[in-house]
Amino acid sequence: MTDEEKYMQIALQEAHRAFEEDEIPIGAVVVADGRVIGRGHNLTECLHDVTAHAEMQAITAAAEYLGGKYLDKCTLYVTVEPCVMCAGAIGWSQLGKLVYGARDEKRGYTTFAPEALHPKTEVISGILEEECRILMKKFFSSKR
C-alpha cells in the first residue's frame, strides 16, 4: 500500500463518519511529516453551514495545529475533488500537495476554476477512486 492509499483510507474513514451522520460522505485529512495534523468530514447539515465542507474542517484543524495559515509543507487527502470554494481555501493556504479520489463532474474545481490552486501545489487524482465513488453513489441512491 502506498502512502497515498494509506492516507486516503483515513480520509475514507472520515467520509464514512459523514455518511453515518447523514452528511454528504466526503472526508479529508491533512498530513505533515508523515503525521495526520488535521481531519474532517462534511458537517454542512449538522452545523447549518454551507461552508462546513470536509476540506475546510481539515484545513482549519491543520492551521490551528501548526499555529499558522500556510500549509505549504502539507498534503491534503480528500475523497472527492474539491469544489471551487475549497480550491480557493487550498490556494490561499498555499498547500504543498493535493491528493483526491473521485472526480466531481458537477461541482469540481477543475471544471469551473482550474487555476484556483496555488501554482506550486502538486495534484494527484484517482487514488482509491472506486471506493470514493461507490460511497457517494450509495449515499445519493439512498436519497432518491
N, C-alpha and C positions, 0 to 999 in steps of 0.2 A: 504494500500500500504506500502510495506517495504521500508527501506532506500535504499536498493539495487535497487529496482524498480524505486524509485523516481530519483535517480541519473542516472540510465540507461536511463530514459526518457530524461534527459538533454543531455546525450551523443547521443541519437537518434535525438534530435533536431539538433545537430551538423552534424550528418550523413545526415539529410535531406538538410542542407545547402550545403554539398558537392554534393549531388545528383543534386540540382538546379544549381550548378556551373559545372556540367558535370565531376565531380571527382568521383572516386570510393567512394560510400557512407559509409564511416566509420567515426564515431565520438568518441571523448574521453573527459573525464573531470577528473581532479584531485581534490580530496576533502580532507580537513584537518579540524578537529574540526567542522564538520557539515557545512562547507562553501566551495564553489567551488573556488579554487585558480588558476586553470589552465584549459583551454579548447582548443579544436582544432578539425579540421577535415582535411581530406586529401587535400593537396594542390600541389600534385606532378605535375599535368598538368599546373596549373597556374604559379608555380614557376620554372618549368622545372627542378625539383629536385627530384630524386628518393628517397631521404631520408625524404621528407616532409610528412611523414605519420601523421595521427591524434595523435597517441600516442606521437610522437616526439614533435609535436606542444604543446600538453598539458603538457608534462614533462618540456619542456623549459620554458613555462609560469609559471609553479608552482615553479621551481627552482629560477626563477627571482623574483617572489613574496616573496619567503622565504629568498632570499639572500644567498642561499647555494645549493649545488648539491645533498644533501641526502634527500630523501622523505620517510624515514623510519616510519614516523607517518602519512603517507598519504595513500589514496586509489585511485587507477586509475580505472575508469569505461570506458570500451571500447566496442563498439557494436559487434566487431568481434575479435576472438582470434588473439593476436599479432603475427607478423612474427618473424623470428629469429633476424633480426636487432633490432626490437623494444623490443623483450625479452632481448636482450643484454643491451640495454639502461635502461630497467626496473631493470635488475640485478645490473648494475653499480650505479643506483640511490638508491639502497637498499630499494626499495618500500616496504611499510608495507603490502599492500594488493592489489591484482589484481582481478577485477571482470569483466568478459566478457560475452557477449550474445551468439552469434553463433560461433560454431567451424569453423575453416578454414582447411578443409581436405587437400587442395592442398599446402598451404604455412604456416600453423600454426606452432608455435614453439614446440608444444607438439609432433609433428611428427618428426621434424628434430633436435631439441635441447632441450629436456625436462629438462635438468639441467641448462639452461641458467639463470634462475631467481636466485635471492639471496636465500640462503637456508631458511631464516626466512620469506620470502614472502608467505603470505596466498593466496590461489587461490580459487575463486568461479566462476563456469561457468554455463551457461544456463539461465541467468537472462534475461527475455524478449526475449528469443531465437527466437521465431517465428517471432516477429516483426523485429528483426535484420536480420534474414534470408530472409524474404519477400522483404525487401528493397534492399538487394544485388541481389536477383533474378530478381526483377523488373528492376534494372539498367542494368544488363548483358543481359537480354532478349531484352532490347531496342537497344542493340549494335549488335545483331545478325540479 
